[in-house]
Structure formats: C-alpha cells, structure tokens
Amino acid sequence: MLLNMKFFDFNFSALKSFLEKLTEVLLLVISVSLLMGVLFGPDTAFVGSVYQNFATILSNIGENGIIALVSVAIIFAVLKK
C-alpha cells in the first residue's frame, strides 16, 4: 500500500492568507517609511535609505520619476483589489 500522502493535505489557502497579510504589512512599512522620509528628509536612519532607494528607482525609470510614479500608483491600485 502507498505511504500516507500528507503532502497532498497541505492547506494552500492558509499559506495564501499568510502571504497576503505579510504583503499588507510590508506595504504599510514601506508607505510609512516613504512618508517619514518626505517629512524628515533622507538623512534619517532606516527611513532615509528606503526613501533614497525609492527616489533612485523613480529617477532611473522615467524623466523626473513621473512615469514611474504613475506606474507605482497603478500597481498599488491593483494590489489593493
């Protein structure tokens, strides 16, 4: 007889739920870090590096980051659904 196949009993919906909650928390951390970077400047400890990295990404993608900012807003809107 076959071995007990516990792998097929794995709860993928629980894993999906966990990853969705983790993504929500990480998006909140990034959003707050960007807001704090705007308020206190890029010289703050953790917040400044997130802000500088985000600004670098925006400047590399498009002229003054406008195109990138619009694309990031669209991505966030899709993730919100």
Number of C-alpha atoms within 10 A of each C-alpha: 3 4 5 7 8 7 7 8 7 10 9 10 9 10 11 11 11 12 12 13 12 12 13 13 12 12 14 12 14 15 14 13 18 23 14 18 21 13 9 12 14 19 12 13 9 12 21 19 16 20 23 16 13 15 16 12 14 19 16 12 13 12 10 12 17 13 14 17 17 11 13 13 12 12 11 12 10 9 12 8 5
